[in-house]
């Protein structure tokens, strides 16, 4: 396994068969070696720095019906809320005071937020906080909508591809959604000059090492600046309620592979990882991640943005607990920095 890990580090690519071999046979030994190499690579690019993003969950309304997601339209018991422009700006104000230089507006696909309203919101944030980056994570939109938002000042966009394989995609989504459309959206975002992120869940129903290898190849082809991955965690009011949760060790292994394939990528240690295991977030950093996205949403709505069961919302992942998060990172040899943390291609030589 070491030879394949070394090959990935030097060539930043592997064939599908090679990825399958690594993923299907991953174990503690190969993980330890991978994490060592990933830490070295990440050190060369970003040092010990860990970037923070203030996550504002603007709406739990969603018109989609993704089979895995707790805020799917079909979940009649989901608690719904949406934030007004003023409420979003109030979150930004708190975040700015806490030292956040990136605001991530994430939400279900909620038609209440028209292009005009979103443009106004992005404009207002950028006007008030010109030094700060704005990341959007609001699902699939037309090229024209993405363009308007980019022109309004949005810097980055997150849209996970979920799975690169068409038939697997259709096992996880209703017939009204397609892998093709998701990929079209991602290509549009790239073309418009967003720093864009994609990603997938580890351990979704029907996933195999071959499918994970296809995710790696798709990510290689797209060369995103950010990749978000986390374990699948079942939500009790979805068709996948009785499915098994994804494996944390495999999620960490995939993070390590991503660090070697995309040395400069911004890789969050996700809330799902922190939910699946108490020390999940720290382990994500040790496996190769370099971003943490604490929750800046108003306290009274946090429990309503339940995309999977038991999603953590008020521990160290909460923006108010930044001091504690800083300490937990220092303990493992990393430091939280208060800069925008843009993608960069400097500082890396083999
Ligand atoms: N478990 C883990 N992650 C989930 N997501 C949605 N539902 C779940 C779940 N049950 C992820 C998806 C989505 C992101 C916002 O959250 O990958 O893109």
Boltz pocket constraint, residues with backbone or C-beta under 6 A from the ligand:
constraints:
  - pocket:
      binder: B
      contacts: [[A, 68], [A, 69], [A, 70], [A, 160], [A, 162], [A, 199], [A, 200], [A, 201], [A, 230], [A, 231], [A, 232], [A, 233], [A, 234], [A, 235], [A, 272], [A, 307], [A, 308], [A, 309]]
      max_distance: 6.0
